[in-house]
Amino acid sequence: MSLKVCLAGATGWAGSELARGIAASADLELVAAVSRRHAGQLLGAALGDTAITAPVFASAAEALATPCDVFVEYTHPDAARANILAALEHGAHVVVGTSGLTDEDYARIDTVARERGRGVLACGNFALTAVLLIKFSEMAAKILPQWEIIDYAYAGKPDAPSGTVRELATRMGKVRQPRLEVPLEETRGLREARGGTLAGSQVHAVRLPGFVLGAETIFGLPDQTLSIRHNAGGSATPYVDGALLAIRKVSTLAGLHRGLDAVLEL
C-alpha cells in the first residue's frame, strides 16, 4: 500500500519540486496540497504537470479533512507550528522542512507528538551534504573545544539563523559548550560583532546576493583550524531525495526528532 501524503507549501520553491518527486514515486500518493494562491485548483494545473491530481486547499485545516499518513510542512514559520499541531491532532506523522521554528515550538510539538503516538522529523536541511556537515561537526566537537558557526543565505532570507544552523548549533550544544577565550561581556567595541549566541555557539549570519543557502563550522586550536562547510546552489533538487526518505521513515519514530540522520545509519 502507498503512503498518503499531504503537502503544505506545495507550490513554493522547494515544495513544488518535492510534489513532483512524490508524484513520481510508486510507493507514495499525494492526496492533498496547501497553497492559498492556488486553492480550488488541482496541483498539476498550478505546477504545469497534469499528472499531479491532488486538490489544493487554502489551509492545512481544510486539507487535513482528507486522511493522510504523513503531513509535510513546507510553508512559513508563522503558520508552521499551527499546521504541525493540527496534523498531529488528525493522526498524521509529520515531516518539517520549514525553518524558523523556535526551541519552544519544538518542545510543544514533541509533547503533542508523544501524546498522540506519532513521529515528527524536523530537518533544517534535507540535502545529504548538510546532514553530513552536522554529523561531522558533532564528531569534531567531541575533540575540539572551540568553534564558531557562519550562516550563509541569499539577501532576502528573513529568518536568521537558518533552520540548518539552528539544528547544527543545537546538536553541537548537546555535545559540549564551546570555550571562549574572552567572555562576551568583556568584549570591547561592538558586542554585536561577536555574533548571536545559539545553544552556546557564536553564530554569524551573512545575507548577501550570490549566496543561496550554506553553513560552515570553523574549529580552532593553536596553529591549526578545521572548516566544515556545506553549500547549496539555486536548484531545489538536492532536497528532494532526503525529503522522500523522511516521508518514508517518519512513521518509525515516536515524538520529535531533529535531523535526517535520525533515520540514516550513520
N, C-alpha and C positions, 0 to 999 in steps of 0.2 A: 504493500500500500504506500502511496506517496504521502509526504508530509504536506499539510495545507499551511500556506504562508500568507500572512497579511503584512504588507509593506507600507510603512508610513514615511512619506518623503519620496515617493516613487517616481516623481518627475524631476528631482534635483540632480545635481552633478553626479554624485555617487549613487544615489538611489535608482536613477534611470538605467545605469549600467548594470546594477545588481538585478533589477527587474528583468532585463534581457537574459542574464545568467540563470535566474530561477526558471524562466520560461523555457530555456534550452536544456534543463535538467530533467531527466526522465523520472527521478525519484522525488521531485518537488512539484507542487502545484500552487501557483499564485492565485488565490481566491478573492482577494480584496486589496485595494490600494487607497492611500490617503494623499490627497493633494487639493487644497482649497481651490486653486485656479482652474483645475480640470474636473471638478466634481460634476457628476452626472454623465460623464463620458465613459467609454471603455478605455483602459490604459493604453491599448495599442494605438488608438487614434491620437492620443497625446504624444506618444513616442514614435509614431510613424512606422509601427510594426503591427500589422493586422493579426498576427499570430497570437498576440497577447490580449486575452479576452477578459481579464479581471476588471470588474467595475471600480470606478473611482469615487470615493466619498470625501466630503468636506472635513470630516473629523474622525479621529480614532474611535470615538464612542459609536459613531454610525457604522464604521467599517467592522467593528468587533461584533456587530449583530450577526455577521457571517462567521460561523465557527471556524477557528483555525488552531493549528497545533503550535505554531511559532509566530510571534509578532516581532517584526523588525522595526526598530526605532531609528529613523534617519532624518529627523526634522530639525528643530531648533531647541536650544536649552530651555527657553521659557515654556515650551509645550511638552518637552520630553518626559519630565517626571510624571505629570498627569497621565500621559499616554501609557507609560510603562505600568503604572499602578492600575490603570483601567484594564490593561491586557491581563495582568495577573489576576484581577478580580474575575475576569471572564475565563480563567483556567488555562491561559496560554503560557508557554515558555517565552522568554524574551531575549532577543539579541539587540544590543545597544551599540550603534555606531555614532551617535550624536555626541559631540564634545561640549564641554562647558558645565556639566553637572558637578555639584559640589560633593565633598565627603559626607555632608549631612544628608544630601539627596540619596546617596548610595546606601547610607545606613538605614534609612526608611525603606528603601526598595528591598534591601536584604531581609528586613524584618517581615515584610509582607510576603516575599517570595517563600520564606521558610514556613510561614503560617499556612500558605496555600500549597506547599509541597511542590514548588516549581523552581526551575533553574533560570537564572539571568546571567548572561555572559556579556560583559561590557568591555568593549575593545576601543581604546583611543585610536587605534590604527590597525586595520586588518592586513596590511602589507606584511609579507613574511620577513622582509628585511627590518621592518620596525619591531616585529616580535623578537627577532634575534638581538637587536640593539638593546632592548630591555633586559633580555635574559643575560647577555654578556655583561651588561653594566652591573646587574646584581652579582654576578660571579666576581667581577673585579672589585666591587665594594667590600667583599669579604676580606680582601687582602690590602687594598689601597685606602687609606683613611681620609683622603681629601679629594674633593671633586666639586665641579660646578656644571650646570646644565645650560645649554643655549637652545632656544626655541626659535626656529625659522618658519616664516609664513609670508604669504602674499600681503600686500599693503592693506587690503580691505578686510582682512580677517578680524572680526570684532572682539573675539574672546582671547584672553591671554592669561595664563599659558594655554596651549592647545590641549586637547584631550590626551594626545600621545604623551606629552610632557607631564601632565598631571599623573598619568598612570606610571610613567617612568620614575618620577620623584617619590611617589607613594610607595612603590615597590622597593626602591633603594633605601628609603627611610625605615623600612621594616628590617633591613639587613643591619644597618647601623646609622648613626648620625654623623655626618662629615665634620671633621675638625676644622675650626677657623683659627688661624694664627692671630688675627686681630678681631676681637669681638665686634659685632656690628655697631653696638652703642659707642664704641671708641673710634669709629670711622671719622676721619677729618674731611671736611669739604662736604660734598653731596652724599648723604647716606643712600639716596636712591640709586646712585651709580653702582652700588653693590648688588643691585637686582632685588627681586622679591624672594621671600623665604617660603618654600613649599615643602612640607613634610621634612624640614630640616635642611633641604638643599637650596642653595642660591640659584635662582633661575633668571635668565636674561632673555627677554622676548624681542626678536627682531621682526619688524613688519615692513617689508620693502618690496617694490616691484622687482621681478626677476626670480623671486622665490615662490614655490608652491607650498610645500609642506616639508619640514625636516626637523631633526632633533640631533643634538650632539652632547655626549657626556665627555668632559675633559677631566682626567685624573692627573694628579701631580705628586711627585716625590722629588727629593733633591737631585738636580741634574737630569731629570727624566720626566716625560709626560706620556700619557696614553690618551688617544682620542678615538671614540667610537661614535660613528655618525651614520645616520640614515637620511637619504634624500629621495623625494618623490617628484616625478615630472608632472606634466599637465593633464595626463590621462587618468581616468578612474579605474582603468583595467587592473592595476596591482591589487586593488582592494576586493575584487570580486571573488577570487578563489578562497581567500581567507574567510570572507563573509559566508560563502556557501558551506564551508566546513563548520563554521559556528552554528549555522542553522541546523545542520545535520546532527551536531553533537550536544547542543544545549540541553536536550532532554535527559542527558546522562548526569546532569548536575543538580544540586539542591542549593537553593539560596543564591546569593550574588557571588560571582567570580569575575575578577578583572584581569584581562589579558588573554589573548588567543592561546597562549601556551598552556592554559588550564585544560585544554583538550588536545594538546600535542604531546608526543612522547619526547620530551627534551631533558 
